[in-house]
């Protein structure tokens, strides 16, 4: 995988930003530790020298220069890290651990750093020291200091450790950023490959899921669900196209043949009138099919949500029952209505009315009992939904006809699907499809169940989908 491609990934940029913030925090913390450690060692050195100076000052006040020189001689025998030097006005050494006065000018406070030669078993070594000097009465010179070589070595050790720590932090951070970017880029490349295959027309492809449950997996699952929906819609469109071509070809052929036959033969005005009436009836059927398709498309597109308002569902069911009651009586059927007053939902009045009308029309057409002891009744019921704690409505239409086999119940909700037993019954196979689309538009569900005998269609709708 090209390095330049890795460096351009957002993962690597985020890793670098995090690394910069972490490195800045680490540098600040380590600098604070170094500053405090070095400062503590320096204060400790200065305090030790101050203690030495205070002791020698007491000796000088008590016995003058002779006692001071004697004390320095005594301490110089086992000085440890301490340094002493006493000079006369001529610059000769009277006592101490140094051979000569350092050639360094002290600061305003009398402190200064210098280097000196220290004798060891292996020869002479150059050491670092820090001291404070005073001029006594009559020109005598006193120097008190400490060897700070070990302190400098500790400070250098800490400094090197900090530099290495910062360097390793940056190096490991960059390596980690490259590693994470490589893994992330590999997963994104897999998603891009699948996306290209899908864009080229292979809708069966799905985005890979790593199974880690991270945000890429969640994105992949959502996109796969979207692709499933798109594939289902594409399949439905192909089926609709085939069904439209199949179901509309026959009425169009009948319409054309009727007109052609009428024109080819001698006919009376009554014959022409009858032919035109049949032609208009065929055209009305075709328009009804196209209107149903258009209404289903509008419902599935959700374009009618803006026209939703509060709908009195109880009144809608009562009005539909009154409208279809004469048709039911012609088919020797009766309505049994169990709808309480005041059931209202937020929805599209036109679509809800059409959905109820389709359910009643379907029940009348296919609800004729197949046995003599079955009731010739179509049951219309509605009630608050107990599952939604009163925030939903359940309406149902049941008949006692032949019903629909369980394995076919989902299939009949598709467009232009008609069971073999219904082929001789007028209709286009769009009634239940429209009801299902209206239910989805309103955030509800449709369920087809056995009415023992017959079919019961139940709609569960929320009171408000807002």
C-alpha positions in Angstrom: 0.0 0.0 0.0 1.6 3.3 -1.0 2.9 5.4 1.9 1.6 8.6 0.4 -1.9 7.1 0.4 -1.6 6.3 4.1 -0.3 9.8 4.9 -3.4 11.3 3.3 -5.9 9.3 5.3 -8.0 11.1 7.9 -7.0 8.4 10.5 -3.3 9.3 10.1 -4.1 13.0 10.4 -6.1 12.4 13.5 -3.3 10.2 14.9 -0.7 12.9 14.2 -2.9 15.6 15.9 -3.4 13.4 18.9 0.4 12.6 18.9 1.2 16.3 18.9 -1.1 17.0 21.8 0.2 14.0 23.7 3.8 14.9 23.0 3.2 18.5 24.1 1.7 17.3 27.3 4.5 14.8 27.9 7.2 17.4 27.2 5.5 19.8 29.6 5.2 17.2 32.3 8.8 15.9 31.8 10.1 19.5 31.8 8.3 20.2 35.0 9.9 17.0 36.5 13.4 18.0 35.3 13.0 21.6 36.5 12.0 20.5 40.0 14.7 17.8 40.2 17.5 20.0 39.0 16.3 22.9 41.2 16.1 20.6 44.2 19.7 19.4 43.6 20.9 23.0 43.1 19.2 24.2 46.3 20.6 21.3 48.2 24.1 22.2 47.1 23.7 25.9 48.0 22.2 25.0 51.4 25.2 22.8 52.2 27.6 25.5 51.3 25.7 28.0 53.4 25.8 25.6 56.4 29.6 25.4 55.9 30.0 29.2 55.7 27.9 29.6 58.8 30.1 27.2 60.7 33.3 28.9 59.6 31.9 32.3 60.4 31.4 31.2 64.0 35.0 30.0 64.1 36.3 33.3 62.7 34.3 35.3 65.2 35.5 33.2 68.2 39.2 32.9 67.3 39.9 35.1 64.4 42.0 34.1 61.4 44.2 31.5 63.2 41.1 29.5 64.4 39.6 29.8 60.9 42.7 28.5 59.2 43.0 25.7 61.8 39.3 24.7 61.2 39.8 24.7 57.4 42.9 22.5 57.8 41.0 20.1 59.9 38.1 19.9 57.5 40.3 19.6 54.5 41.7 16.3 55.8 38.4 14.6 55.0 36.5 17.1 52.9 34.1 14.7 51.1 32.4 16.9 48.4 33.3 20.2 50.2 35.9 22.6 48.9 37.9 25.1 50.9 40.6 27.7 50.2 42.2 30.4 52.4 44.7 32.8 50.8 46.8 35.6 52.4 46.9 39.1 50.8 49.8 38.0 48.6 47.8 35.1 47.2 49.6 32.3 49.0 47.6 29.2 50.1 47.2 29.0 53.8 44.8 26.1 54.0 42.2 24.3 51.9 41.7 21.6 49.2 42.4 23.8 46.2 45.8 24.7 44.9 44.9 28.2 43.7 42.1 30.7 43.4 39.7 30.0 40.5 40.0 32.5 37.7 36.3 33.2 37.7 34.7 36.4 38.8 31.9 35.8 41.3 28.4 37.2 40.7 26.8 40.0 42.7 25.7 37.5 45.4 29.2 36.0 45.6 28.3 32.6 43.9 30.1 31.3 40.9 30.7 28.0 39.0 34.2 26.8 38.0 36.3 23.8 37.2 39.2 22.5 39.2 41.6 19.6 39.2 41.1 16.8 41.7 43.7 14.2 42.4 42.5 10.5 42.3 44.2 7.1 42.4 44.3 7.2 38.6 45.7 10.7 38.3 44.0 14.0 38.0 40.4 14.7 36.9 38.7 17.9 36.0 35.6 18.4 38.1 32.8 21.0 38.2 32.3 23.0 41.4 30.1 25.7 42.8 31.4 28.1 45.5 31.0 31.3 47.3 34.0 33.6 48.1 34.6 36.3 50.7 37.4 38.9 51.4 38.3 39.0 55.1 40.0 41.7 57.1 43.5 42.8 55.9 42.9 41.2 52.5 42.6 37.6 53.3 40.5 35.4 51.0 38.1 32.6 51.9 36.3 30.3 49.5 33.8 27.6 50.5 32.2 25.4 47.8 31.0 22.0 46.8 31.9 19.5 44.1 28.8 19.4 41.7 30.2 16.9 39.2 27.8 14.2 40.3 24.9 16.6 40.2 25.8 17.6 36.7 26.0 14.0 35.6 22.6 13.3 37.2 21.1 16.3 35.3 22.7 15.1 32.0 21.3 11.6 32.7 17.8 13.0 33.3 18.1 15.2 30.2 19.2 12.3 28.0 16.4 10.2 29.4 13.8 12.9 28.6 15.1 13.3 25.1 14.9 9.5 24.5 11.5 9.4 26.0 10.2 12.1 23.8 11.8 10.6 20.7 10.4 7.2 21.4 7.0 8.7 22.1 7.0 10.4 18.7 8.4 7.4 16.9 5.9 4.9 18.4 3.1 7.4 17.9 3.9 7.7 14.2 4.2 3.9 13.9 0.9 3.5 15.6 -0.7 6.1 13.4 0.6 4.3 10.3 -0.6 1.0 11.6 -4.1 2.2 12.4 -4.3 4.1 9.1 -3.3 1.0 7.2 -6.0 -1.1 8.8 -8.6 1.6 8.4 -7.6 2.2 4.8 -7.9 -1.5 4.1 -11.4 -1.6 5.4 -12.3 1.6 3.5 -10.9 0.0 0.3 -13.1 -3.0 0.8 -16.1 -0.7 1.1 -15.1 1.3 -2.0 -14.7 -1.9 -4.0 -18.1 -3.1 -3.0 -19.6 0.3 -3.7 -18.0 0.3 -7.2 -19.5 -3.1 -7.9 -22.9 -1.9 -6.7 -22.7 1.3 -8.9 -21.9 -0.9 -11.9 -25.2 -2.7 -11.4 -24.5 -5.6 -9.2 -27.1 -4.9 -6.5 -26.5 -8.3 -4.8 -23.2 -7.0 -3.5 -23.1 -5.9 0.2 -20.6 -3.9 2.2 -18.2 -6.1 4.3 -18.8 -6.3 8.0 -15.7 -6.9 10.2 -17.7 -8.0 13.2 -16.0 -5.5 15.6 -19.1 -3.5 16.2 -17.4 -0.2 15.6 -18.7 2.8 13.7 -17.7 1.3 10.3 -19.6 -1.9 11.1 -22.7 0.2 12.1 -22.3 2.2 8.8 -22.0 -1.0 6.8 -25.1 -2.5 8.4 -27.2 0.6 7.8 -26.0 0.8 4.2 -26.6 -2.9 3.6 -30.1 -2.4 5.0 -30.6 0.5 2.6 -29.3 -1.7 -0.3 -31.7 -4.4 0.7 -34.5 -1.9 0.5 -33.3 -0.5 -2.9 -33.0 -4.1 -4.3 -36.5 -4.9 -3.1 -37.8 -1.7 -4.7 -36.0 -2.4 -7.9 -37.3 -6.0 -8.0 -40.8 -4.6 -7.2 -40.4 -2.1 -10.1 -39.5 -4.9 -12.5 -42.4 -6.9 -11.3 -44.8 -4.0 -11.6 -43.6 -3.3 -15.1 -44.2 -6.9 -16.1 -47.6 -7.0 -14.4 -48.6 -3.7 -15.9 -47.7 -5.0 -19.4 -49.6 -8.2 -18.7 -52.7 -7.0 -16.9 -53.3 -3.9 -19.1 -52.6 -5.6 -22.4 -55.9 -7.6 -22.3 -58.3 -4.7 -21.7 -56.5 -2.6 -24.3 -56.8 -5.4 -26.8 -60.5 -5.8 -26.0 -61.0 -2.1 -26.3 -59.3 -2.0 -29.7 -61.0 -5.1 -31.0 -64.4 -3.9 -30.0 -63.9 -0.6 -31.8 -62.5 -2.3 -34.8 -65.4 -4.8 -35.1 -67.9 -2.0 -34.6 -66.3 0.0 -37.5 -66.0 -3.0 -39.8 -69.7 -3.9 -39.8 -72.9 -2.2 -40.4 -74.4 -1.1 -37.1 -77.3 0.8 -35.8 -77.0 3.9 -33.6 -77.9 1.7 -30.6 -75.0 -0.7 -31.5 -72.6 2.2 -31.7 -73.9 3.5 -28.4 -73.5 0.1 -26.7 -69.9 -0.2 -28.1 -69.0 3.3 -26.8 -70.5 2.5 -23.4 -68.4 -0.7 -23.1 -65.4 1.3 -24.4 -65.9 3.9 -21.7 -66.2 1.2 -19.1 -63.0 -0.4 -20.2 -61.3 3.1 -20.1 -62.6 3.7 -16.6 -61.1 0.4 -15.5 -57.8 1.4 -17.0 -57.9 4.8 -15.4 -58.8 3.2 -12.1 -55.7 1.0 -12.3 -53.5 3.9 -13.1 -55.0 6.0 -10.4 -54.4 3.2 -7.9 -50.8 2.9 -9.0 -50.3 6.6 -8.7 -51.8 6.6 -5.2 -49.5 3.8 -4.1 -46.5 5.6 -5.5 -47.4 8.8 -3.7 -48.0 6.9 -0.5 -44.7 5.1 -0.7 -42.8 8.3 -1.6 -44.1 10.0 1.5 -45.0 13.1 -0.5 -48.4 13.3 1.2 -47.1 13.7 4.7 -47.3 17.5 4.4 -51.1 17.3 3.8 -51.8 15.2 7.0 -54.2 16.5 9.5 -56.3 15.1 12.4 -58.8 12.5 10.9 -61.9 11.3 12.7 -61.3 7.5 12.0 -64.6 6.6 13.6 -66.6 8.8 11.1 -64.5 7.5 8.2 -65.4 3.9 9.0 -69.1 4.7 9.5 -69.2 6.7 6.2 -67.5 3.8 4.3 -69.9 1.3 5.8 -72.9 3.3 4.8 -71.5 3.8 1.3 -70.9 0.1 0.7 -73.9 -1.3 2.6 -76.1 -1.4 -0.5 -73.4 -3.2 -2.5 -73.1 -5.7 0.4 -76.9 -6.3 0.4 -76.8 -7.0 -3.3 -74.3 -9.8 -2.6 -76.5 -11.1 0.3 -74.0 -9.9 2.9 -74.4 -7.7 6.0 -72.2 -5.4 7.9 -71.5 -5.7 11.6 -70.0 -2.4 12.8 -68.3 -2.1 16.2 -66.6 1.3 16.1 -66.7 3.6 19.2 -67.0 7.3 18.7 -64.0 9.7 18.9 -61.2 7.7 17.4 -58.9 10.2 15.8 -55.4 9.9 14.2 -53.0 12.1 12.5 -53.1 11.1 8.8 -54.1 11.7 5.2 -57.9 11.7 5.0 -58.0 10.7 1.3 -55.6 7.8 1.7 -57.3 6.5 4.8 -60.7 6.6 3.2 -59.4 4.8 0.1 -57.7 2.1 2.3 -61.0 1.5 4.2 -62.9 1.4 0.9 -60.5 -1.1 -0.5 -60.8 -3.4 2.5 -64.6 -3.3 2.3 -64.6 -3.8 -1.4 -62.2 -6.7 -1.1 -64.4 -8.3 1.7 -67.5 -8.0 -0.4 -65.9 -9.5 -3.5 -64.2 -12.4 -1.7 -66.2 -12.8 1.5 -69.0 -15.0 0.3 -69.1 -18.1 2.7 -68.2 -21.4 1.1 -70.3 -23.4 3.5 -74.0 -23.0 4.4 -73.4 -22.7 8.1 -71.0 -19.7 7.9 -72.2 -16.3 8.7 -72.8 -13.9 5.8 -71.4 -11.0 7.8 -68.5 -8.6 7.2 -67.2 -7.4 10.6 -65.9 -3.8 10.9 -64.2 -3.1 14.2 -61.9 -0.4 15.7 -60.5 0.2 19.1 -57.6 1.9 20.9 -54.4 -0.1 20.7 -53.5 -1.5 24.2 -49.9 -2.2 23.2 -49.4 1.6 22.5 -51.1 2.5 25.8 -53.8 4.4 24.0 -51.4 6.1 21.6 -52.6 3.9 18.7 -55.7 2.6 17.0 -56.5 -0.9 15.7 -59.0 -1.3 12.9 -60.0 -4.6 11.3 -62.2 -5.9 8.5 -63.1 -9.6 8.6 -65.1 -11.8 6.3 -66.1 -15.5 6.3 -65.1 -16.3 2.7 -62.5 -18.8 1.5 -59.7 -16.7 3.1 -56.0 -16.7 2.0 -53.5 -19.5 2.6 -50.9 -18.5 5.2 -48.0 -18.9 2.8 -49.7 -16.4 0.4 -50.6 -13.6 2.8 -47.5 -11.6 2.4 -47.5 -12.2 -1.3 -50.9 -10.7 -1.9 -49.7 -7.4 -0.5 -47.6 -6.9 -3.6 -48.9 -5.1 -6.7 -50.9 -6.9 -9.3 -50.9 -10.1 -7.3 -54.2 -12.1 -7.5 -54.8 -15.6 -6.4 -56.1 -18.1 -8.9 -59.4 -18.2 -7.1 -59.8 -14.5 -7.8 -59.0 -14.4 -11.5 -62.6 -14.4 -12.5 -63.4 -11.5 -10.1 -63.2 -7.9 -11.4 -60.2 -6.1 -10.0 -56.5 -5.2 -10.7 -54.8 -6.8 -7.7 -53.9 -3.4 -6.2 -56.3 -3.1 -3.4 -54.3 -4.7 -0.6 -51.1 -3.2 -2.0 -52.6 0.3 -1.5 -53.7 -0.6 2.0 -50.2 -1.8 2.9 -48.6 1.4 1.4 -51.1 3.6 3.4 -50.2 1.7 6.6 -46.4 2.3 6.0 -47.0 6.0 5.3 -48.7 6.4 8.7 -46.1 4.4 10.6 -48.4 1.4 11.0 -48.4 -2.2 10.1 -50.9 -4.5 8.3 -51.6 -8.1 9.3 -53.6 -10.7 7.5 -54.9 -13.5 9.7 -57.4 -16.4 9.7 -61.0 -15.4 10.7 -62.0 -19.0 11.2 -63.2 -19.2 8.5 -62.3 -16.3 6.2 -59.8 -13.5 6.3 -59.3 -10.7 8.8 -57.2 -7.7 7.8 -55.9 -5.7 10.7 -54.3 -2.3 10.6 -52.3 -1.0 13.6 -51.8 2.7 13.3 -50.2 5.2 15.7 -52.4 8.1 16.8 -49.6 10.5 15.7 -46.5 9.8 13.8 -45.1 13.3 14.4 
